[in-house]
Amino acid sequence: MRDLPENRRDMPAQCDAVPRRRLYTGPRLDRARAVADLRARAHRYLPRIAGEYLEGGALGEQTLARERAGYDDWLFVPHMLRDTSGRSLAADLLGRRAAMPLAIAPTGLNGLFGRHADTALAEAAAAEGVPFIQGTMSNDRLEDVARVEGLCHWWQLYMFGPAEIWQELVDRAANADCEALVLTVNAQRFGRRNWSRRLRATPTRPTLATILDAARHPRWAWRTLAHGMPEFANVREFVPRDRRGLFESAFWIREQMPKSLTWKDIAAVRDRWKGPFFLKGLLAPDDVERAIDAGADGVMLGTHGGRQLDTSVTALDMLAPARDRARGRIALYISGGIRRGTDMLKALALGADAVLAGRAPLYGLCAGGAPGAARALAILKAEAENSMAQLGIAAVGDLDRSLLVHRSRIAPDFLGADGTCTAASR
């Protein structure tokens, strides 16, 4: 796990692997210094099938890689001798104060990482003072998650099957006092996730090697399967009885996703839901304009974690033109690739009102349940607050484009060497 390419990005001080470095993978969450530590521990815990589901992207995974690399292209321009003693990351999200401008992104099948994983994510969000967006394909009932004390609870909607299904889900979210509805619009046809497909003998049956690998992870099996396979608790009643197995129901729901979904259908959801309404998964600036016309209160730019269209632009790429189209008329959130507090600051400086974190809290969840997910959020916040001080910024509202320069705008000889070295050069 410590040799994953993303983690090498954290080790430019090494010269021919000296000094020797290792990410922390032990059980003490307080010793996890970065999200990368939690990720490393998560991979020790997870079997291949669960790790692949967590990490994988579509086709050649170029979009997935670009989501992370894009943040490296933006470089900070810090300002000195500014008073940052009272700095704060606090922000208003839909009129409610949040500890930082971040929400836990909606993710499905979290029961693959542990029993009642969605409730654990909600508990972490409540503990750290940020919203939790629960997904349609989550494994805990939304009414049960809504009972988490102090939770700012949003609901993510997939439209599938006849209209009565999404209408009932919307009504249940309203009755559970969910504070916002997030309609995902870029997953009506699922991307081809080849690495995940290689672990299955058939669409609904893992290979023998995959099953044997899972058997070598008893702690995962106990936390996840001791009480049976996870179910899609919020939609189970809509699935035919002979298709209610974990994989069978997932593929049945995919088959029911309407490929004819258009902007006309958005109006029906907007009319039924009376609270704040987001569209998630947009990238084209023209679609931001259409979202405004459709009555959305916000959009969430994103690529579905690099799991849909490969070699596409990313949310970070399109943030500036989307902001130009929005012109302050609509909330603009961004998802994808948030692993550092500096990533959050860069997105905010480039015009995002808030960011979504998906994989980062899931790494923490796998590493240590609800406390692990809370640790991931706390790390992101601590890194961001420290970087604000380094930048000379005291409040989220002070972040703007003047604090960043794109790598392409700097002369190559100014950037200098890449920092690598060999034993012969020492």
C-alpha positions in Angstrom: 0.0 0.0 0.0 2.8 2.5 0.8 4.0 2.2 -2.7 0.9 3.5 -4.4 1.8 6.3 -6.9 -0.3 8.8 -5.1 1.7 8.3 -1.9 5.0 8.8 -3.7 3.8 12.4 -4.2 4.3 12.9 -0.5 8.0 11.8 -0.5 10.1 14.3 -2.6 12.6 14.5 0.3 13.8 11.0 -0.3 17.0 10.3 -2.3 17.1 6.7 -3.6 14.6 5.7 -0.9 16.7 7.4 1.9 15.6 8.2 4.5 13.4 5.2 4.7 9.7 6.2 5.1 6.5 4.4 5.8 2.9 5.5 6.1 1.4 4.7 9.4 -0.9 1.7 9.3 -1.4 1.0 13.0 -4.6 1.1 15.0 -4.1 4.4 16.8 -6.0 7.0 14.8 -4.3 9.9 16.5 -1.1 8.8 14.9 -2.5 9.1 11.4 -1.0 12.4 10.2 -2.5 12.5 6.7 -5.4 11.0 4.8 -2.7 8.9 3.1 -2.1 7.1 6.4 -5.8 6.2 6.7 -5.8 5.1 3.1 -2.8 2.8 3.8 -4.5 1.2 6.8 -7.8 0.8 4.8 -5.9 -1.2 2.2 -4.5 -3.5 4.8 -8.1 -4.1 6.0 -9.9 -4.5 2.7 -10.0 -7.5 0.4 -9.4 -6.9 -3.3 -13.0 -6.7 -4.2 -13.8 -4.0 -1.7 -10.6 -2.1 -2.3 -11.2 -2.1 -6.0 -14.7 -0.8 -5.5 -13.4 2.0 -3.3 -10.6 3.0 -5.6 -11.3 2.1 -9.1 -12.2 4.3 -12.1 -13.5 3.9 -15.6 -11.5 2.4 -18.5 -7.8 3.6 -18.3 -8.6 5.7 -15.2 -7.2 8.9 -16.8 -10.0 11.0 -15.4 -9.4 9.5 -12.0 -5.7 10.4 -12.2 -6.4 13.8 -13.5 -8.7 14.7 -10.6 -5.7 14.4 -8.3 -3.0 15.8 -10.6 -5.1 18.9 -11.3 -4.6 20.2 -7.9 -0.8 20.1 -8.3 -1.1 22.4 -11.3 -2.2 25.3 -9.1 0.6 26.8 -6.9 0.0 29.1 -3.9 1.3 32.7 -3.8 1.5 33.4 0.0 1.3 36.8 1.6 3.4 37.7 4.7 2.9 39.9 7.7 -0.8 39.5 7.9 -2.8 38.9 11.1 -4.2 35.3 11.0 -4.5 34.8 14.7 -8.3 34.5 14.5 -8.5 32.5 11.4 -11.5 30.3 10.8 -12.7 27.8 8.2 -16.3 28.2 9.3 -18.8 28.8 6.5 -22.5 29.0 5.9 -23.9 26.1 3.8 -27.5 26.6 2.9 -28.0 29.0 5.8 -26.5 26.6 8.4 -23.1 27.1 9.9 -20.6 24.4 9.1 -17.2 23.9 10.7 -15.7 24.1 7.2 -17.0 24.4 3.6 -17.1 20.7 3.0 -19.7 18.0 2.9 -19.3 14.2 2.9 -20.2 13.2 -0.7 -22.9 10.6 -1.4 -21.4 7.1 -1.9 -23.2 3.8 -2.4 -22.7 0.3 -1.1 -20.8 1.5 2.0 -21.9 -1.6 3.7 -19.1 -3.3 1.8 -16.7 -1.6 4.2 -18.5 -2.4 7.4 -21.9 -2.9 9.0 -23.9 0.4 9.4 -21.2 2.3 7.6 -23.6 5.0 6.5 -24.6 5.7 10.1 -20.9 5.8 11.0 -20.3 8.4 8.3 -23.2 10.4 9.6 -21.8 10.3 13.1 -18.5 11.5 11.9 -20.1 14.4 10.0 -22.1 15.4 13.0 -19.0 15.2 15.2 -17.0 17.4 12.9 -19.8 19.8 12.1 -20.3 19.2 8.3 -23.2 17.9 6.3 -23.5 14.2 5.3 -25.1 13.5 1.9 -26.7 10.0 2.1 -27.0 8.1 -1.1 -30.0 6.3 -2.6 -27.7 3.2 -2.8 -26.7 3.4 0.8 -27.2 0.4 3.1 -28.8 2.0 6.1 -32.4 3.4 6.0 -32.5 7.1 5.7 -34.9 7.3 8.7 -32.3 5.6 10.9 -29.5 7.8 9.7 -31.7 10.9 10.3 -31.7 10.0 14.0 -28.0 10.8 14.4 -27.8 13.6 16.9 -26.7 16.9 15.5 -26.6 15.7 11.9 -27.0 18.0 9.0 -28.6 15.4 6.7 -28.9 15.7 2.9 -30.4 13.1 0.6 -29.0 12.1 -2.8 -31.5 10.8 -5.4 -31.1 8.4 -8.3 -34.1 8.3 -10.6 -34.9 4.7 -11.7 -38.0 2.7 -12.5 -41.5 4.3 -12.6 -42.0 7.8 -11.3 -43.7 6.4 -8.2 -40.3 5.2 -6.9 -38.4 8.5 -7.0 -41.5 10.3 -5.7 -41.7 8.1 -2.7 -38.0 8.5 -2.0 -38.3 12.3 -2.2 -41.3 12.2 0.2 -39.4 10.0 2.6 -36.5 12.4 2.6 -38.8 15.3 3.3 -40.5 13.4 6.1 -37.1 12.6 7.6 -36.3 16.3 7.7 -33.5 16.1 5.2 -32.2 19.6 4.6 -31.4 19.3 0.9 -32.0 17.1 -2.1 -29.1 16.2 -4.4 -30.1 14.7 -7.8 -27.3 12.8 -9.5 -27.6 13.2 -13.3 -24.4 11.6 -14.7 -24.9 8.0 -13.8 -27.9 7.0 -15.9 -25.6 4.7 -17.8 -22.7 3.3 -15.7 -19.1 3.6 -16.9 -17.1 0.6 -17.8 -15.0 -0.2 -14.7 -12.7 -2.9 -16.1 -10.6 -3.6 -13.0 -13.7 -4.3 -11.0 -15.1 -6.4 -13.8 -12.0 -8.6 -13.8 -12.8 -9.7 -10.2 -16.1 -11.2 -11.3 -16.7 -14.5 -13.1 -20.2 -13.2 -14.1 -21.8 -9.8 -13.4 -23.2 -11.2 -10.2 -20.6 -13.8 -9.1 -17.0 -13.1 -8.0 -14.2 -15.3 -9.3 -12.9 -18.1 -7.1 -9.6 -16.1 -6.6 -11.7 -13.1 -5.4 -13.6 -15.3 -2.9 -10.4 -16.8 -1.6 -8.8 -13.4 -1.2 -11.8 -12.2 0.8 -11.4 -15.2 3.1 -7.9 -14.0 3.9 -9.4 -10.9 5.5 -11.3 -12.2 8.5 -11.6 -8.8 10.3 -13.3 -7.4 7.2 -15.5 -10.4 6.9 -16.6 -10.1 10.6 -17.3 -6.4 10.4 -19.1 -6.7 7.0 -20.7 -10.2 6.6 -21.3 -11.5 10.1 -24.9 -10.5 9.9 -25.4 -11.3 6.2 -24.7 -9.5 3.0 -25.5 -5.8 2.9 -28.7 -4.7 1.3 -29.9 -1.5 -0.4 -32.2 -0.8 2.5 -33.8 2.3 1.0 -34.9 0.7 -2.3 -35.2 -3.0 -1.4 -39.0 -2.9 -1.5 -38.9 -1.8 -5.1 -36.7 -4.7 -6.3 -38.3 -8.0 -7.5 -38.0 -10.7 -4.8 -35.8 -12.9 -7.0 -33.3 -10.0 -7.6 -32.7 -8.9 -4.0 -29.3 -10.3 -3.6 -26.5 -7.7 -3.3 -25.2 -7.9 -6.8 -28.5 -8.9 -8.4 -30.3 -5.9 -7.0 -27.5 -3.5 -8.0 -27.6 -4.7 -11.6 -31.4 -4.7 -11.6 -31.5 -1.0 -10.5 -28.9 -0.1 -13.2 -31.2 -1.7 -15.8 -34.1 0.5 -14.5 -32.2 3.8 -14.9 -34.0 5.8 -17.6 -31.7 6.5 -20.5 -34.2 9.1 -21.7 -33.8 11.4 -18.7 -33.8 15.1 -19.8 -34.1 18.5 -18.4 -37.9 18.2 -18.6 -37.8 15.5 -15.9 -35.8 17.8 -13.6 -38.8 20.2 -13.4 -40.9 17.4 -11.9 -38.4 16.7 -9.1 -38.1 20.4 -8.4 -41.8 20.8 -8.2 -42.1 17.9 -5.7 -39.2 18.9 -3.5 -39.7 22.1 -1.6 -36.3 22.6 0.0 -32.8 23.4 -1.3 -32.2 21.4 -4.5 -28.8 20.5 -6.1 -27.9 18.9 -9.4 -24.8 16.7 -9.1 -22.5 15.6 -11.9 -22.5 18.6 -14.3 -19.4 19.7 -16.1 -20.4 21.8 -19.1 -20.9 25.5 -18.4 -24.0 25.5 -20.5 -25.5 22.9 -18.1 -24.9 25.3 -15.2 -27.1 27.8 -17.0 -29.8 25.2 -17.6 -29.6 24.2 -13.9 -30.4 27.8 -13.0 -33.3 27.8 -15.4 -34.6 24.5 -14.0 -34.8 26.1 -10.5 -31.8 24.4 -8.9 -30.4 26.2 -5.9 -26.9 24.7 -6.5 -24.8 22.5 -8.7 -22.1 20.0 -7.8 -19.5 19.7 -10.5 -18.0 16.3 -10.8 -17.0 13.2 -12.7 -18.6 10.6 -10.3 -15.2 10.0 -8.9 -13.6 9.3 -12.3 -15.9 6.3 -12.6 -18.0 7.4 -15.6 -16.5 9.0 -18.8 -12.8 8.5 -19.0 -10.5 11.2 -20.4 -13.1 13.9 -19.6 -12.4 17.3 -18.1 -12.6 17.4 -14.3 -14.6 19.6 -12.0 -11.5 21.6 -11.2 -10.8 22.2 -14.9 -14.3 23.6 -15.3 -14.7 25.5 -12.1 -13.8 29.0 -13.5 -16.1 28.9 -16.5 -18.9 27.5 -14.3 -18.4 30.3 -11.9 -18.6 32.8 -14.8 -21.9 31.3 -15.8 -23.3 31.1 -12.3 -22.5 34.8 -11.5 -23.5 34.3 -7.9 -27.0 33.1 -8.7 -26.5 29.6 -7.6 -24.3 27.7 -5.1 -21.4 26.0 -6.8 -19.8 23.0 -5.2 -17.0 20.8 -6.5 -16.3 17.1 -6.0 -13.4 14.8 -6.9 -9.8 14.4 -5.7 -10.0 16.1 -2.3 -7.2 14.5 -0.2 -5.5 17.5 1.4 -6.7 20.6 3.2 -4.8 22.5 0.5 -7.0 20.9 -2.1 -10.0 22.4 -0.4 -8.4 25.9 -0.2 -7.5 25.8 -3.9 -11.0 24.9 -5.0 -12.4 27.7 -2.8 -9.9 30.2 -4.2 -10.9 29.3 -7.7 -14.5 30.0 -7.0 -16.2 27.0 -5.3 -18.6 27.7 -2.4 -17.8 24.3 -0.9 -16.2 20.9 -1.7 -17.4 17.3 -1.4 -15.1 14.6 0.0 -15.9 11.1 -0.9 -13.0 8.7 -0.7 -11.1 10.5 2.1 -13.7 9.9 4.8 -14.2 6.3 3.4 -10.5 5.7 4.0 -11.0 6.8 7.6 -14.2 4.7 7.9 -12.3 1.5 6.8 -9.4 2.4 9.1 -11.4 2.9 12.2 -15.2 3.2 11.8 -16.9 6.5 12.7 -13.9 7.8 14.7 -11.7 7.0 11.6 -14.0 8.9 9.3 -14.0 11.8 11.8 -10.2 11.7 11.9 -10.1 12.1 8.1 -12.3 15.2 8.3 -10.2 16.6 11.2 -7.0 16.1 9.2 -8.4 18.0 6.3 -9.5 20.8 8.5 -6.2 21.0 10.4 -4.2 21.1 7.1 -6.5 23.8 5.7 -6.3 25.9 8.8 -2.5 25.7 8.9 -2.2 26.5 5.2 -4.5 29.6 5.7 -2.0 30.9 8.2 0.9 30.2 5.8 -1.0 32.1 3.1 -1.9 35.1 5.2 -5.6 34.4 5.1 -7.9 34.6 8.1 -11.3 33.7 6.7 -12.8 31.6 3.9 -14.2 34.7 2.3 -10.6 36.0 1.8 -9.7 33.1 -0.5 -9.6 34.2 -4.2 -7.8 33.7 -7.4 -5.0 36.1 -6.6 -3.6 33.5 -4.2 -2.9 31.0 -7.0 -0.8 30.8 -10.2 -1.1 28.0 -12.7 2.0 26.0 -13.3 1.7 26.7 -17.1 2.1 30.4 -16.4 5.5 30.1 -14.8 8.7 29.9 -16.8 10.3 26.4 -16.7 13.6 27.7 -15.6 11.9 29.4 -12.6 10.4 26.1 -11.5 13.8 24.4 -11.6 14.6 20.7 -11.3 12.0 18.2 -10.2 13.9 17.4 -7.0 14.9 13.8 -7.9 18.4 12.5 -7.3 20.6 9.5 -7.6 23.2 7.9 -5.4 25.9 9.0 -7.9 25.0 12.6 -7.5 25.2 12.8 -3.7 
